[in-house]
Amino acid sequence: DTETKLEVHIKPQINTNAYLIAKTTLKGESPILPGPVSLFLDGAFVGQTGLPLLRPGGEHDLSFGIDDQIEVTYKTLKDESDEEGIIMNKTKSVERHTVTEIHNLRTKPVNIVTLQVLPASKNKDIKLEILAEHTTKDYERDHDKIKGLSVWDFALDPGAKKDVKLGWKLSWPQDKTLTGLR
């Protein structure tokens, strides 16, 4: 006996595909032994995967691949670098605004999970500011205790469209070198 919740996961910074995920929790008192599992979607065989040992209450995500009924477009609206300050105490900064446009082409509502990564630093001189006026509300910052991972989780009705906006500004002292920012 299982409890299953279908979600569509989108990671727009990586690609504009939407992936259908079945989040499954094992109910009952008996475990499921590890092994191969055949995946069926709407009665059609779509692939095979493996399951780990699942104990009662254990959770596992099954991916059913790309969901072509969810249309995703990702755009960078602003990407600017700047220097601020007068002679002393100069700082460098990067400001970026993006929008992920999501359109549900299904005939049923679907739960959308949009995951985006923000710059994360252990150095206290490097400051990240989420720009509220350029960011869609109701997101979870540092999802699953992963620093820099932001998640928007919402239901999208049939035929509906939603924009997920993200705006941030990263600043650091001019005498520091910042690497790894794309």
C-alpha positions in Angstrom: 0.0 0.0 0.0 1.4 3.4 -1.0 0.5 7.0 -0.9 1.5 8.8 -4.1 1.5 12.5 -5.0 2.3 13.7 -8.5 4.4 16.8 -9.0 6.0 18.5 -12.0 9.6 19.6 -11.2 11.2 22.5 -13.1 14.8 23.6 -12.8 14.8 26.5 -15.2 18.5 27.5 -14.7 19.5 24.0 -16.1 16.9 23.5 -18.9 13.3 24.3 -19.7 12.0 20.8 -19.4 9.3 19.9 -16.9 9.7 16.5 -15.2 6.8 14.4 -13.9 7.7 13.0 -10.5 5.7 10.6 -8.3 6.5 11.1 -4.7 5.7 7.8 -3.0 5.4 6.8 0.7 5.2 3.2 1.7 2.3 2.4 4.0 1.6 -0.8 5.9 3.9 -2.9 8.0 6.1 -4.8 5.4 9.1 -3.4 3.5 9.6 -3.5 -0.2 12.8 -5.2 -1.2 15.2 -3.4 -3.6 14.9 -4.3 -7.3 13.7 -3.3 -10.7 10.4 -1.5 -11.2 8.4 -1.0 -14.5 6.9 2.4 -14.9 3.5 2.9 -16.6 1.8 6.2 -17.4 -1.8 6.2 -18.5 -1.6 2.5 -19.2 1.5 2.8 -21.4 4.9 1.4 -20.5 7.4 4.4 -20.2 10.5 2.8 -18.7 12.2 0.9 -16.0 14.0 2.0 -12.9 15.2 0.5 -9.6 13.9 0.9 -6.1 16.0 0.9 -2.9 14.9 -1.0 0.2 11.8 0.8 1.4 10.7 0.4 5.0 7.2 1.3 6.1 7.0 5.1 6.1 9.9 5.3 3.7 9.8 7.8 0.8 11.1 7.5 -2.7 10.7 9.7 -5.8 10.0 8.0 -9.2 10.7 10.0 -12.3 8.5 9.5 -15.3 10.6 11.7 -17.5 9.7 14.9 -19.4 6.2 16.1 -19.1 5.4 17.6 -22.6 2.1 19.0 -21.3 3.9 21.7 -19.3 5.4 24.5 -21.3 8.3 26.4 -19.7 10.2 29.5 -20.9 13.1 31.0 -19.0 14.3 34.5 -19.6 17.0 36.7 -18.1 15.5 40.2 -17.8 18.5 42.0 -16.2 22.1 40.9 -15.7 24.4 43.8 -14.7 27.7 44.3 -12.9 28.5 47.5 -11.1 31.0 49.2 -8.7 29.7 51.4 -5.9 31.4 53.7 -3.4 33.6 56.7 -3.5 37.4 56.1 -3.5 37.5 54.0 -0.3 35.3 51.1 0.7 34.3 50.3 -2.9 32.1 47.3 -3.5 31.4 45.3 -6.6 28.0 43.9 -7.3 26.0 41.7 -9.7 22.2 42.2 -10.1 20.1 39.6 -11.9 16.4 39.4 -12.6 14.9 36.3 -14.3 11.4 35.0 -15.1 10.2 31.5 -15.6 6.9 31.3 -17.6 4.9 28.2 -16.9 1.9 27.1 -18.9 -0.3 24.0 -18.0 -1.5 22.4 -21.2 -3.1 19.5 -19.3 -6.9 19.1 -18.8 -6.4 18.7 -15.0 -4.7 20.8 -12.4 -1.1 19.9 -11.6 1.3 20.7 -8.7 4.3 22.6 -9.9 7.6 22.7 -8.0 10.1 25.2 -9.3 13.7 24.9 -8.0 16.3 27.7 -8.4 19.8 28.1 -7.1 21.0 31.4 -5.7 24.6 32.3 -5.0 25.7 31.1 -1.5 28.8 32.1 0.4 30.4 31.2 3.7 32.2 34.6 3.6 30.3 37.3 5.7 31.7 40.0 3.4 29.8 38.6 0.5 26.1 39.7 0.8 23.1 38.4 -1.1 19.9 40.4 -1.2 16.7 39.0 -2.6 14.9 41.8 -4.3 11.3 41.5 -3.1 9.9 43.7 -5.8 11.4 41.4 -8.5 10.7 38.1 -6.8 7.4 36.0 -6.8 6.2 35.7 -3.2 5.6 32.5 -1.3 8.9 30.7 -1.8 11.0 28.7 0.5 14.6 29.8 0.9 17.3 27.2 1.7 14.9 24.3 1.0 15.7 21.0 2.8 18.5 23.0 4.6 20.4 23.4 1.3 21.9 26.8 1.3 21.0 28.8 -1.8 18.2 26.5 -3.0 14.8 28.3 -3.4 11.6 26.6 -4.1 8.1 27.7 -5.3 5.4 25.1 -4.8 1.9 25.8 -6.2 -1.1 24.3 -8.0 -1.6 25.3 -11.6 -5.1 25.0 -13.1 -5.7 23.5 -16.6 -4.8 26.0 -19.3 -3.4 28.4 -16.7 -0.1 30.3 -16.9 2.1 31.6 -14.1 5.3 33.6 -14.0 7.9 32.8 -11.3 10.2 35.8 -10.9 13.5 35.9 -9.1 15.6 39.0 -8.5 18.8 39.2 -6.5 21.8 41.3 -5.9 25.2 40.0 -4.8 27.8 42.5 -3.4 31.4 42.0 -2.2 34.4 44.2 -1.3 36.4 45.3 -4.3 39.6 43.9 -2.9 38.1 40.4 -2.9 38.0 38.1 -5.9 34.8 36.3 -6.6 34.8 33.1 -8.7 32.1 30.6 -9.7 29.4 33.1 -10.5 27.7 32.5 -13.9 
